[in-house]
Structures are given as C-alpha cells and as structure tokens.
Amino acid sequence: LVPKLTDWTNETIHGTVTDWSLSDTENLTGTQLYFYEALFLSFTSDPSLGFEIAIHYSFSTAAMIIEPNGIFYSPQIGFEEGNRLQAEIFFPLDFTVNQDEIIAGGENVYQPTFTNSNYVSFDNFPSSENLVRIEIGFMTSKQTPELTTTRSGIFTFESVKRYETYARSILNLYSSSYLDLVDLFNVTLGSAGNATDSIKVRFFLPDFASLLSVGGYVPFSEEQIGDIYINIVFTRFIPGYIEVIALHELVHHFLWQVGISPESLLWFHEGMA
C-alpha cells in the first residue's frame, strides 16, 4: 500500500522494475481504504543481490505528541497475502519507548520481538497476516508542551503549536455554526470579548489502550460544565470526521445553557448531540 493523497517517491536499490500500476486497495486487501492505493510491481532480480525497492513518504501525524506523552500509530501496512512482514521503528534518541505500550494489530495482536529505549522491531507475523498497524507509546525528553492560544469570537482553543492549523479549522467551524445553534436552542454561550467567559477547547492525547474509543468529551459537575476536549488522533480520519466530533461536544454546552443537566439526563444529552 502507498498513500493516495500524499506525495511519495520510490528508489530501486537492487534489480529492475519491469512494470507497475496503481489500483484500488480492494483489489489487494478486499477492503477499500480511503487514504491508500495498491502499488503492483513486476520486477527482475539482480542475480546476486535479489530485488529491493524503497518507498518514501512523510506522515506528520504518525507520531502524535502532547509533551511529555506521545503515541506512534503507524500508517496502514498492507501487502499481498502470502508474503511476510518484518517491521522496524526508530525513535529519536531523546525519546523513550514505554515498554508496556507496544503492540501490532491485524487479525491478531502481536508483541514485539525486540525493543530498547528508542527502537522496536517485529519479526513474528504469520504469512496469513497482510493488514497491520503498529501502536507504540513513548515519552519525550521535553516535559512541558509549548502551548499557543487561538481565539475566534467566544471560542478559545489552547493547543500545542504543531497542531495550531487543526485548532484554527475547528474554531472556523464553530464560528460558522454558532448562529445556527443559537437559533436552534434560543440561547447564547459566553460573552464575546470576555476571555474569562469564553468557551475553551483543547486537544487531548488518549490513553494507549483507548486510542480510538473516545472522540471527545466535556467534563461536568453539578454546578458547571467544563472545557471541550477533542482527541487529536481523529485529525487522521477522513475529512468531516473530527468536525462531527467537535460539533457533538459543542451541543453539550448549548444543552447545558438551556438548563438540561447531563448528570440526570445524560441519555438525552448524547442523543441530542
């Protein structure tokens, strides 16, 4: 599998590529994968060195970091069934792999064959396993995130600077949706220009074991409703997915302002959102 929406390059190291084509992932894996397509190769091996090809591309959110915590979640690894995968993951020397947070998942879950503080390898996949993702938790040497604050109307988004573009996108969505929600619920939120009365939004990095199980949340107590938290992992999903999560959490604030408490009517809050 190669990225469909990201530039990639290839370098033939040994042997010769005689023919190649790109095709829908369903033709290789039986599954349509939005971000990927299948690269089919025909090749001639070098008589003594065999065949080797390297494919390179950048994936800026493969490692998601809110210091000091980070999670590496690999691109989708896919290949023709019957071949065998070996995987190596190299981290910067000032990062530290969490030794109890390393798994590879496909039809089954696999543990690494070797690890040290900044390196992980897998060499134990059966030949029947041809769709795999690798997840690794790690710590950065930097202990405190560099936060930036972005404002739009009554909304304030506090995020680490590397995710500022995503934060601005969600704030733009909130601003463009706000008057429709005011009209729907017949209430307003906060006070424009009053930073202490703004609706605060933040990204969060999920626990290793619950990577994709929580898209967002709004903490609440009997007297007050908290900030909006959005799982940074969902920036990797198809366009529109994290926006739906963001609007879902915003509706909770409108329902609270109407006077409906999630403490007694959580089912209604979730249903309306």
C-alpha positions in Angstrom: 0.0 0.0 0.0 1.1 3.5 -0.8 -0.5 6.9 0.1 -3.2 8.1 -2.2 -3.3 11.7 -1.1 0.3 12.3 -0.2 3.3 12.5 -2.4 5.7 9.5 -2.3 8.9 8.5 -4.1 10.5 5.2 -4.9 14.0 4.1 -5.3 15.0 0.7 -6.8 18.1 -0.4 -4.9 18.7 -3.9 -6.4 17.1 -5.4 -9.5 14.9 -3.7 -12.1 11.2 -2.8 -12.1 9.8 -4.0 -15.4 6.2 -2.9 -14.9 4.0 -1.2 -12.3 0.5 0.1 -11.8 -1.7 1.6 -9.1 -5.1 0.1 -8.2 -7.8 0.4 -5.6 -6.9 -1.2 -2.3 -9.9 -3.6 -2.6 -8.0 -5.4 -5.3 -5.2 -6.2 -2.9 -6.8 -6.5 0.5 -10.5 -6.9 -0.2 -11.1 -3.6 1.7 -11.4 -0.1 0.4 -9.0 2.2 2.3 -9.7 5.9 1.8 -6.1 7.1 2.2 -4.3 4.4 0.3 -3.9 2.6 -3.0 -2.2 -0.6 -4.0 1.1 -0.5 -5.9 1.6 -3.6 -8.1 5.1 -4.3 -9.3 6.7 -6.7 -11.7 10.5 -6.9 -11.4 13.6 -8.8 -12.4 16.0 -9.6 -9.5 19.7 -8.9 -9.6 21.4 -12.4 -9.9 23.4 -12.0 -6.7 21.6 -9.3 -4.7 17.9 -10.1 -5.4 15.3 -7.3 -5.6 14.9 -4.3 -3.2 12.9 -1.2 -3.5 12.5 1.7 -1.1 9.3 3.8 -0.9 9.5 7.1 1.0 6.8 9.5 2.2 6.2 11.9 5.1 3.4 11.4 7.6 3.4 14.3 10.0 0.8 12.8 12.4 2.2 9.2 12.6 3.5 10.3 16.0 1.1 12.4 17.9 2.7 14.3 20.8 1.5 16.5 23.6 4.6 16.7 25.8 5.7 14.7 27.6 3.5 12.0 26.2 3.3 10.6 22.7 1.7 7.8 20.7 3.1 6.4 17.4 0.3 4.9 15.3 1.6 3.6 12.0 0.2 4.1 8.6 -1.8 1.2 7.3 0.7 -1.5 6.4 -0.7 -3.8 3.6 0.7 -6.2 1.1 -0.2 -9.3 -0.9 -1.3 -12.2 1.3 1.3 -14.9 1.5 4.3 -12.5 1.9 5.8 -11.9 5.3 6.3 -8.6 7.1 9.3 -7.5 9.2 9.0 -4.1 10.8 11.4 -1.7 12.5 10.6 1.5 14.2 13.3 4.0 15.1 12.6 6.9 17.5 14.8 10.0 18.2 17.5 9.3 20.7 15.9 11.6 23.3 12.6 9.8 23.2 11.9 6.8 25.4 9.6 3.9 24.4 7.1 2.8 27.0 7.9 -0.9 27.2 4.4 -1.9 28.2 2.8 0.1 25.4 3.9 -1.7 22.2 1.5 -3.8 20.0 0.8 -4.6 16.4 -2.7 -5.3 15.4 -4.2 -7.2 12.5 -6.4 -10.3 12.6 -4.5 -10.9 15.8 -2.4 -8.8 18.3 1.4 -9.2 18.3 4.1 -8.3 20.8 7.5 -7.0 19.6 10.4 -9.4 19.1 12.9 -6.8 20.3 12.9 -3.4 22.0 15.2 -0.9 23.6 14.7 2.7 24.8 14.2 4.1 21.2 13.9 1.1 18.9 11.2 -1.5 18.3 11.1 -4.5 15.9 8.6 -7.1 14.9 9.5 -10.3 13.2 6.7 -12.6 14.3 3.8 -12.0 11.8 2.5 -15.2 10.1 2.2 -15.2 6.3 -1.6 -15.0 6.6 -1.4 -11.5 8.1 -1.3 -8.8 5.4 -3.0 -5.8 7.0 -1.3 -4.5 10.1 -1.0 -1.3 12.2 1.6 -0.7 14.9 1.0 1.3 18.0 3.7 2.4 20.4 3.5 4.8 23.4 6.6 6.9 24.3 7.8 9.8 26.3 9.7 12.9 25.1 12.6 14.5 26.9 10.7 17.8 26.9 8.3 17.7 29.9 6.1 20.7 29.2 4.2 21.4 25.9 4.6 24.7 24.2 1.1 26.0 24.1 -0.5 28.5 21.8 -3.9 30.2 22.2 -6.2 30.9 19.2 -9.4 32.9 19.6 -12.5 33.3 17.4 -15.5 35.2 18.9 -16.4 33.4 22.2 -14.2 30.4 21.5 -10.6 29.9 22.6 -8.5 27.0 21.5 -5.4 26.1 23.5 -3.2 23.6 21.7 0.5 22.8 21.2 1.8 24.8 18.3 2.3 21.8 16.0 -1.5 21.4 15.9 -2.4 25.0 15.5 -3.7 24.6 12.0 -6.2 21.9 13.1 -7.2 24.1 16.0 -8.0 27.0 13.7 -10.0 24.8 11.4 -12.2 23.7 14.3 -12.6 27.3 15.5 -13.7 28.3 12.0 -16.3 25.5 12.1 -17.6 26.7 15.5 -17.8 30.3 14.3 -19.7 29.4 11.2 -22.1 27.1 13.1 -22.7 29.2 16.1 -25.6 31.3 14.9 -27.4 28.3 13.6 -27.1 26.6 17.0 -28.2 29.9 18.8 -31.3 29.9 16.5 -32.0 26.2 17.2 -31.6 26.3 21.0 -32.6 30.0 21.6 -29.7 30.7 23.9 -26.2 32.2 23.6 -22.9 31.0 25.1 -20.3 33.1 26.9 -19.6 36.7 26.2 -17.6 37.9 23.2 -14.6 39.8 24.2 -14.6 38.4 27.7 -11.7 35.9 27.8 -12.7 34.5 31.2 -16.2 33.8 29.9 -15.2 32.1 26.6 -15.8 28.5 25.6 -12.4 26.8 25.8 -11.4 24.0 23.5 -8.4 21.7 23.8 -6.8 18.6 22.1 -6.0 15.6 24.3 -3.9 12.6 23.7 -5.8 9.4 24.6 -4.7 6.6 26.8 -2.7 3.9 24.9 -5.5 1.3 25.4 -8.3 3.6 24.3 -6.8 5.2 21.2 -9.9 5.4 19.1 -12.7 4.7 21.7 -13.3 8.3 22.8 -13.6 11.1 20.1 -14.1 13.9 22.6 -15.6 14.7 26.0 -16.9 17.6 28.1 -16.4 17.1 31.9 -19.1 18.4 34.1 -20.1 18.7 37.8 -23.3 19.6 39.5 -22.6 23.3 39.2 -20.6 23.8 36.0 -19.7 22.3 32.6 -16.0 22.1 31.6 -13.9 22.7 28.5 -14.3 20.9 25.3 -11.7 18.2 24.7 -11.1 16.6 21.3 -9.0 13.5 20.6 -6.0 14.6 18.4 -5.9 11.1 16.8 -9.1 11.9 14.8 -7.2 14.5 12.8 -6.1 11.5 10.8 -9.5 10.4 9.8 -11.4 11.2 6.6 -12.4 14.9 6.2 -15.5 15.7 8.2 -15.0 13.1 11.0 -13.3 15.3 13.6 -15.7 18.1 12.7 -18.6 15.9 13.6 -16.9 15.1 17.0 -16.3 18.9 17.6 -19.9 19.8 16.9 -21.1 16.9 19.1 -19.2 18.3 22.1 -20.4 21.9 21.4 -24.0 20.8 21.5 -23.4 19.7 25.1 -22.6 23.3 26.0 -25.8 24.5 24.4 -27.9 21.9 26.2 -26.3 22.9 29.5 -27.2 26.6 28.7 -30.8 25.6 28.0 -30.8 24.1 31.5 -30.6 20.4 30.8 -28.1 18.7 33.1 -26.1 15.7 31.8 -25.9 14.4 35.3 -29.6 13.5 35.3 -30.3 13.3 31.6 -27.1 12.1 30.0 -29.0 9.9 27.6 -30.8 13.0 26.3 -27.6 15.0 26.0 -25.9 12.2 24.0 -29.0 11.7 21.8 -29.4 15.4 21.0 -25.6 15.8 20.3 
